[in-house]
Amino acid sequence: MATRPTLPYTPDNADPATQPAPGLRRRLAAMLYEGVVLFGVVMVSGLLFSTLTDQRHALHGRVGLQVFLFAMLGLYFSWFWVHGGQTVAMKTWHVRVVRLDGRALTWRDALLRYTLSWLWFVPALAVAAALGIQGSRGTTLVLLAGVVVYALLARWLPDGQFLHDRWCRTRLVTWRPAPKRRA
């Protein structure tokens, strides 16, 4: 398997379209860190939903809560991707999402990428449902296997990007901000 060249950030190669794709480990580490951040986003969103709807029991309005959380997560990701191409976790791991030409994502690009990024989970959940797998342990195992398969697909795709990025015409790049100059 060919290795991708890595270029340090310099003013000569600052164009995002020319930056290399981050390694799979870096992308998965950023995803794991994103999960920690999303815990807070989901908790605050759940509190907001339950306050606005006067929800008294966790199972009342469950579908409404799921739709609300889906929308809030979409807003969270899309806002960060449109405004700089990086969430907090992506900044920490020096990963940025850009269009194939290196420009920033539009709202349409970001919402499409968010929707298609559910390919990480939906196929595995569909397999679990089709096989009649119930319970948290079985579903978790199938979900984990699906995530591993989806992540490994990036190893075989020519540009090393995830499938949803190819379909959205976006790409993840290694991105380190320019060093701050002292006055």
C-alpha positions in Angstrom: 0.0 0.0 0.0 1.4 3.4 -1.0 2.1 5.9 1.7 0.8 9.4 1.4 3.4 12.2 1.5 3.1 14.5 4.5 3.9 18.2 4.1 4.6 20.5 7.0 2.7 23.8 7.0 4.6 26.5 5.2 3.4 29.6 3.3 4.4 27.8 0.1 2.0 24.9 0.5 -0.8 26.5 2.6 -3.4 25.8 -0.1 -5.8 23.2 1.5 -6.3 21.5 -1.9 -2.6 20.5 -1.8 -2.5 19.2 1.8 -2.2 15.5 2.4 -5.0 13.4 4.0 -4.5 12.7 7.7 -3.8 9.1 8.6 -6.6 6.8 9.6 -5.4 6.7 13.3 -5.5 10.5 13.5 -9.0 10.6 12.0 -10.3 7.9 14.3 -8.7 9.6 17.3 -10.4 12.9 16.4 -13.7 10.9 16.0 -13.2 9.5 19.5 -12.5 12.9 21.0 -15.5 14.2 19.1 -17.6 11.7 20.9 -16.6 13.2 24.3 -17.5 16.7 23.1 -20.8 15.4 21.7 -21.7 14.0 25.1 -22.0 17.6 26.3 -23.8 18.7 23.1 -26.4 15.9 23.5 -26.9 16.5 27.2 -27.5 20.3 26.7 -29.8 19.6 23.7 -31.7 17.0 25.7 -32.2 19.5 28.5 -33.3 22.1 26.1 -35.8 19.7 24.5 -37.2 18.5 27.8 -37.6 22.1 29.0 -39.3 23.3 25.9 -41.7 20.4 25.6 -42.2 20.0 29.4 -41.2 16.4 29.1 -41.8 14.5 32.4 -40.8 11.0 31.4 -37.9 9.9 29.2 -40.1 7.7 27.0 -42.7 10.4 26.3 -41.8 12.2 23.1 -39.0 9.9 22.4 -39.2 10.2 18.6 -39.4 14.0 18.9 -36.3 14.0 21.0 -34.5 11.8 18.5 -35.4 14.1 15.6 -34.4 17.1 17.7 -31.0 15.6 18.6 -30.4 14.7 14.9 -31.1 18.3 14.0 -28.9 19.7 16.8 -26.0 17.5 15.9 -26.4 18.5 12.2 -26.4 22.1 13.3 -23.3 21.6 15.5 -21.2 19.9 12.8 -22.4 22.1 9.9 -21.8 25.3 11.7 -18.2 24.3 12.5 -17.5 22.9 9.0 -18.8 26.1 7.3 -16.9 28.4 9.7 -13.4 27.2 9.4 -13.8 23.5 8.5 -12.9 22.2 12.0 -14.8 21.2 15.1 -13.0 21.4 18.4 -11.8 17.8 18.1 -10.7 18.4 14.5 -8.6 21.4 15.6 -7.0 19.4 18.4 -6.0 16.6 15.9 -5.1 19.0 13.1 -7.8 17.7 10.7 -9.8 20.0 8.5 -12.6 19.3 6.0 -12.6 21.2 2.7 -14.1 20.8 -0.7 -12.1 19.1 -3.4 -10.9 22.4 -4.7 -9.7 23.4 -1.2 -12.4 26.0 -0.6 -14.6 26.0 2.6 -17.8 24.1 2.7 -21.1 25.8 2.0 -24.1 25.1 4.2 -25.4 22.7 1.5 -22.0 20.8 1.4 -22.0 20.6 5.2 -25.6 19.4 5.6 -25.0 16.8 2.8 -21.8 15.6 4.5 -23.5 15.4 7.9 -26.4 13.3 6.5 -24.1 11.0 4.5 -21.8 10.6 7.5 -24.5 8.4 9.1 -23.2 5.7 6.8 -20.8 5.0 9.6 -23.8 3.6 11.6 -26.9 3.0 9.5 -25.8 0.0 7.5 -24.7 -1.9 10.6 -27.9 -1.1 12.4 -29.9 -2.3 9.3 -28.0 -5.6 9.4 -28.7 -6.0 13.1 -32.4 -5.4 12.5 -32.5 -7.7 9.5 -30.8 -10.5 11.5 -33.1 -9.9 14.4 -30.3 -9.1 16.7 -31.7 -7.5 19.9 -30.2 -6.3 23.1 -27.4 -3.8 23.7 -24.5 -6.3 23.5 -25.4 -7.8 20.1 -26.3 -4.5 18.6 -23.1 -2.9 19.9 -21.0 -5.7 18.4 -22.6 -5.4 15.0 -22.3 -1.6 15.2 -18.6 -1.9 16.1 -18.0 -4.3 13.2 -19.8 -1.9 10.8 -17.7 1.0 12.0 -14.4 -1.0 11.5 -15.4 -2.1 8.0 -16.4 1.5 7.1 -13.1 2.9 8.4 -11.1 0.2 6.6 -12.8 1.1 3.3 -10.8 4.3 3.4 -7.6 2.3 3.2 -8.6 0.9 -0.2 -10.1 4.0 -1.8 -7.5 5.7 -4.1 -7.4 9.0 -2.2 -7.7 7.5 1.3 -10.9 9.5 2.1 -14.0 8.1 3.6 -16.9 7.0 1.3 -19.2 9.9 2.4 -16.4 12.4 1.7 -16.0 11.0 -1.9 -19.8 11.3 -2.5 -19.9 14.8 -1.1 -16.8 15.9 -3.0 -15.1 16.9 0.2 -11.9 15.7 1.7 -10.1 15.7 5.1 -6.7 17.3 5.1 -3.9 17.7 7.6 -4.1 21.3 8.7 -1.9 23.1 11.1 -2.4 26.8 11.6 0.3 29.2 10.5 2.8 29.9 13.3 2.0 33.1 15.1 4.6 35.7 14.5 5.9 37.7 17.4 5.9 41.5 17.1 
